[in-house]
Amino acid sequence: MLPVYARMMHHRSTIYLRRHFSKAIENSAIDAELSSLINDLTGVGVHNSIPKSKTSKKTANIRRIQAAGTVDALKQVCEKLERPLNAETSASLLGRFSSLSFESRSVGEAAKWLQSNLLSELSSSLTRDDLRVEDALVSITSLISMGITSGRLYEALLSSLTSRLSTSLSTVPVSLLIRLAAAVRTHSVQLPDETQNLLNECLQLKTSEVESTGDAISLLINVKLSNTWLEVVLDKVKELLPLMSTGELVSLAACLASRGRRRLDILPLIAAAFHANPGRLTVTVIFV
């Protein structure tokens, strides 16, 4: 039998999970919407002034891009797309090349093909003055993920992103900011100081908008947080904890340990979530 204190903490944790689970479920719809932004850009910032025929054509193009299941299939889609490519289509192509090449472990090969066959064409639409901040974020995150961190397009996107983060913050999905921060850390990329500072400021201001468990964990792992900011992030993590997978719970526990944080209001909840989660806690999950 558990000691009295442990039983009491487990009981309190169970009550917390029940009270907050319904709220977290409501947020799961937002989670799904945010997590699909990099793959479906057609619904972000589409102006009412755009004719329906153009909107439908753009949507169809992006659907074909997202339907491609391999890098080779995506190359074939590229050949059939109507020219000139618009910014949304170009950003979607980069995002899809990044995700498919990562899945097939062919990032280097895909990057070389892009640089030889498509990058200059994508630059025409992605270096325009009216480029949306969402397209700039998706594009530069994709380039970083594929190791393309030099050249005209990369430099232009850096400049565009820096100027737009300071003027379009309210419209920027926090999920895209977190993905950029994760790519920068994962690939050891050094952003210009001005860009990095703006990214951190935007992330801090928009932490309250995080609704995805993956985004919350990624923010905790990939961003250098001040003590005050860390407490805000941990409160958000606590709110989303009932929705976390076993792997995310392991990552959370490991991150708290590495930071030396013993949040007694979170640790019992992690233990209770492990107990309530029917998924197996395997060696693979622990060491991923």
Secondary structure, DSSP 8 states (H G I E B T S, - for coil): ---HHHHHHHHHHHHHHHHHHHHHHHHHHHHHHHHTTTT--TTSS--TTS-HHHHHHHHHHHHHHHH--SHHHHHHHHHHS-SS--HHHHHHHHHHHHHHHHHTT-HHHHHHHHHHHTHHHHHHHHTSTT--HHHHHHHHHHHHHTT---SHHHHHHHHHHHHHHTT-GGGS-HHHHHHHHHHHHHTT----HHHHHHHHHHHHHTGGG---HHHHHHHHHHS---HHHHHHHHHHHHHHGGG--HHHHHHHHHHHHHHT---TTTHHHHHHHHHH--S---HHHHH-
